[in-house]
Amino acid sequence: MSQSQTRRAAVILAAGKGTRMKSALPKVMHAVGGRPMIDWSIALARETGCGRIVAVVHPSQDVLMAHLKTAHPDVAIAFQDPPQGTGHAVRCAEDALKEFDGELAVLYGDSPLVPAAVIEALFGGVAGGAVLGVLGFEAADPGLYGRLITNPAGDLEAIVEAREATPDQLRVRICNSGVMAGRAKDMFRLLQRITNSNAKGEFYLTDLVGLARAEGGRCALITASEDDLIGCDSKADLAEAEGIFQARRRKSLMEAGVTLVAPETVFVAFDTEIAADVVVEPNVVFGPGVSVAAGVRIKAFCHLEGAVIGEGCEIGPFARLRAGTVLGSDVRIGNFVETKNTAMGEGAKANHLAYLGDGQIGSGANIGAGTIFCNYDGYLKHQTTIGEGAFVGSNSALVAPVSIGDGAYVGSGSIITKDVPADALAVARAHQMTREGWAKAFRTKKAAEKAAKGKKG
């Protein structure tokens, strides 16, 4: 661990029940850009060099705790029970940081869009001699936000709650985001002095500013845009944050050389990677884990997640690429084709109506319309292997585990249960029987029966 990482830590406040979400899922587990909001805050802490991270949660949040232990085992968990305000929440993390002697940032698990640059600026303010750095924003509608009152030098003098502000203070448009940083020992020392003598009976983190100023300490104000600091307390907030994220990512992709034919209809994830000279047609959704190389065209109404797409591929329309899909260069995936945990070599094709699950498809192979990899026996998944240059006829079912050799042909309508050698032809279907005149006689007979029945009625 580098020296900068040992000198920085973050406390992420995540104990809120999020009652306005109207959901059994903990508030911070709701996703923006395909990523739980708590993960955005953890990633922010890591990006700004925080070597120690503490998430403050409520003991009832089993789903959140399980996620942290699985996805972020290095993140310490502290409990706030019962919730008694933001100041109390930070104090709950004190034991987890009792040996820490460095700079501490307080982040929020429901604020997914905070840029790393403004947290770096907060740390910079503390390194420059400020006791605290506080992050604020200019609000379009300040409303009930706490106001950040500054002195002529631009330093922060006080945080005043809207309900307690004077008319002059209410005209201030720079508002409190709640995010702040300081030296850990200073912050925990001052936290011991805050009281809950207020209308809500809670311990407010914002009181640290007044306490620091009373001791003659300087408090630095750092500002960011209101969109950067959006907090998500409701599904409406969540949708707003998603909209901000999507608009930004679409713009950055287009600036990097990606063509989005109808940008407002394309949705990406936090980790979507799309190279220059890729064309994305309308109504395409990228879930997490998608990487697209140069020269690809993704046609309308496709859904992709966990897929790696090589150069020059053509996807869709109406294709679904699921996790574990790896496409070599110049692969063709056509309409209503679904792939899952399947690799396709250079130039392979599946142009129509196919399910390709748990497979390996060699370069130049052709998968006919209606082909199904029967990969699941009710208990386990099994592998289908298609060799280079192989040809699978339409409406075929390949019952895994099974292998089709290089250059082999599978006749249309076959159900293949045994391996097919290279360059062989495999046909597995019932023998065709043809009876001359049968259909005409059948129609005559049935018409007579219908007519007789009608007379009786």
SULZIFEN-V458419 format. One record per backbone hydrogen bond with DSSP energy under -1.0 kcal/mol. NH is the residue of the N-H (numbers start at 1). CO is the residue of the C=O. E is the energy in kcal/mol with one decimal. If there is no record, write none. Layout:
NH|CO|E ; NH|CO|E
This chain:
6|2|-1.7 ; 9|103|-2.1 ; 10|52|-2.2 ; 11|105|-2.8 ; 12|54|-3.2 ; 13|107|-2.6 ; 14|56|-2.3 ; 21|18|-1.9 ; 22|19|-1.3 ; 29|26|-2.1 ; 30|27|-1.7 ; 32|35|-2.4 ; 37|30|-2.4 ; 38|28|-2.5 ; 40|36|-1.3 ; 41|37|-1.7 ; 42|38|-2.1 ; 43|39|-2.6 ; 44|40|-2.2 ; 45|41|-2.3 ; 46|42|-2.4 ; 47|43|-2.7 ; 48|44|-1.6 ; 49|46|-1.9 ; 50|45|-2.5 ; 51|5|-1.6 ; 51|8|-1.4 ; 52|8|-1.1 ; 54|10|-2.6 ; 55|76|-3.1 ; 56|12|-2.8 ; 57|78|-3.0 ; 61|58|-2.3 ; 62|60|-1.9 ; 65|61|-2.5 ; 66|62|-2.6 ; 67|63|-2.0 ; 68|64|-2.5 ; 69|65|-2.4 ; 70|66|-1.7 ; 71|67|-3.2 ; 72|68|-1.9 ; 75|72|-2.1 ; 76|53|-2.4 ; 78|55|-2.6 ; 80|57|-2.5 ; 87|203|-2.5 ; 89|85|-1.9 ; 90|86|-2.1 ; 91|87|-1.9 ; 92|88|-1.5 ; 93|90|-1.5 ; 94|91|-1.7 ; 97|94|-1.1 ; 98|95|-1.3 ; 100|97|-1.8 ; 103|7|-3.2 ; 104|182|-3.8 ; 105|9|-2.3 ; 106|180|-3.3 ; 107|11|-3.0 ; 109|13|-2.7 ; 111|108|-1.4 ; 119|115|-1.0 ; 120|116|-2.5 ; 121|117|-1.8 ; 122|118|-1.9 ; 123|119|-2.5 ; 124|120|-2.4 ; 125|121|-2.2 ; 126|122|-1.9 ; 127|123|-2.7 ; 128|124|-1.6 ; 129|126|-1.8 ; 130|125|-2.1 ; 131|218|-2.8 ; 132|218|-1.1 ; 133|181|-2.9 ; 134|220|-2.8 ; 135|179|-2.6 ; 136|222|-3.2 ; 137|175|-1.7 ; 139|173|-2.4 ; 145|142|-2.8 ; 147|160|-3.0 ; 148|174|-2.6 ; 149|158|-2.9 ; 151|155|-2.3 ; 154|151|-2.5 ; 156|219|-2.8 ; 157|149|-3.6 ; 158|149|-1.7 ; 160|147|-2.5 ; 164|161|-1.5 ; 170|166|-2.4 ; 172|169|-1.5 ; 175|137|-3.6 ; 176|146|-2.4 ; 177|135|-2.0 ; 180|106|-1.1 ; 181|133|-2.4 ; 182|104|-2.1 ; 184|102|-3.1 ; 187|183|-2.6 ; 188|184|-2.8 ; 189|185|-1.9 ; 190|186|-2.5 ; 191|187|-2.3 ; 192|188|-1.0 ; 193|190|-1.7 ; 198|196|-2.1 ; 201|198|-1.0 ; 203|84|-2.9 ; 207|204|-1.1 ; 208|205|-2.0 ; 209|206|-1.3 ; 211|207|-1.9 ; 212|208|-2.8 ; 213|209|-2.6 ; 214|210|-2.1 ; 215|211|-1.0 ; 216|213|-1.7 ; 217|212|-2.5 ; 220|132|-2.8 ; 222|134|-2.8 ; 224|136|-2.1 ; 229|225|-1.1 ; 230|227|-1.2 ; 232|110|-2.4 ; 238|234|-2.3 ; 239|235|-2.4 ; 240|236|-2.1 ; 241|237|-2.7 ; 242|238|-2.4 ; 243|239|-2.2 ; 244|240|-2.2 ; 245|241|-2.7 ; 246|242|-2.9 ; 247|243|-2.3 ; 248|244|-2.1 ; 249|245|-2.5 ; 250|246|-2.8 ; 251|247|-2.0 ; 252|248|-2.4 ; 253|249|-2.4 ; 254|250|-2.4 ; 255|251|-2.4 ; 256|252|-1.1 ; 257|254|-1.5 ; 258|253|-2.2 ; 259|278|-3.0 ; 261|280|-2.3 ; 265|262|-2.4 ; 266|263|-1.7 ; 267|284|-2.2 ; 270|33|-3.0 ; 272|269|-1.4 ; 273|290|-2.3 ; 275|292|-2.2 ; 277|257|-2.3 ; 279|296|-2.5 ; 280|259|-3.1 ; 281|298|-3.0 ; 285|302|-2.4 ; 286|267|-3.3 ; 287|304|-4.2 ; 291|307|-2.4 ; 292|273|-2.8 ; 293|309|-2.3 ; 297|313|-2.2 ; 298|279|-3.0 ; 299|315|-3.4 ; 301|282|-1.6 ; 303|319|-2.3 ; 304|285|-2.7 ; 305|321|-2.2 ; 306|288|-2.5 ; 308|325|-2.6 ; 309|291|-3.0 ; 310|327|-1.4 ; 312|294|-1.7 ; 313|310|-1.2 ; 314|331|-2.3 ; 315|297|-2.7 ; 316|333|-2.2 ; 318|300|-2.2 ; 320|337|-2.5 ; 321|303|-2.3 ; 322|339|-2.8 ; 324|306|-2.1 ; 325|322|-1.5 ; 326|342|-2.3 ; 327|308|-3.1 ; 328|344|-3.0 ; 330|311|-2.7 ; 332|348|-2.3 ; 333|314|-2.8 ; 334|350|-2.9 ; 336|318|-1.7 ; 337|334|-1.0 ; 338|354|-2.8 ; 339|320|-2.2 ; 340|356|-2.2 ; 341|323|-1.8 ; 343|359|-2.0 ; 344|326|-2.6 ; 345|361|-2.8 ; 347|329|-2.2 ; 348|345|-2.1 ; 349|365|-2.5 ; 350|332|-2.5 ; 353|335|-2.0 ; 355|371|-2.2 ; 356|338|-3.0 ; 358|340|-2.9 ; 360|384|-2.3 ; 361|343|-3.0 ; 362|386|-2.4 ; 364|346|-1.6 ; 365|362|-1.6 ; 366|390|-2.6 ; 367|349|-2.9 ; 368|392|-2.2 ; 370|353|-1.6 ; 371|368|-1.4 ; 372|396|-2.4 ; 373|355|-2.3 ; 374|398|-2.6 ; 375|373|-1.7 ; 377|380|-2.0 ; 382|375|-2.6 ; 384|358|-1.9 ; 385|402|-2.2 ; 386|360|-3.6 ; 387|404|-2.5 ; 389|363|-2.0 ; 390|387|-1.6 ; 391|408|-2.9 ; 392|366|-2.9 ; 393|410|-2.4 ; 395|369|-3.4 ; 397|414|-2.7 ; 398|372|-2.7 ; 399|416|-2.8 ; 400|374|-1.8 ; 402|383|-1.5 ; 404|385|-3.3 ; 405|420|-2.6 ; 407|388|-2.2 ; 408|405|-1.9 ; 409|424|-3.1 ; 410|391|-2.4 ; 411|426|-3.0 ; 413|394|-2.6 ; 414|411|-1.2 ; 415|428|-1.8 ; 416|397|-2.5 ; 420|403|-3.0 ; 423|406|-1.9 ; 424|421|-1.6 ; 426|409|-2.6 ; 438|435|-1.5 ; 441|437|-2.0 ; 442|438|-2.4 ; 443|439|-2.3 ; 444|440|-2.2 ; 445|441|-2.4 ; 446|442|-2.5 ; 447|443|-2.4 ; 448|444|-1.9 ; 449|445|-2.1 ; 450|446|-2.2 ; 451|447|-2.2 ; 452|448|-2.4 ; 453|449|-2.0 ; 454|450|-1.9 ; 455|451|-1.7 ; 456|452|-1.7 ; 457|453|-1.5
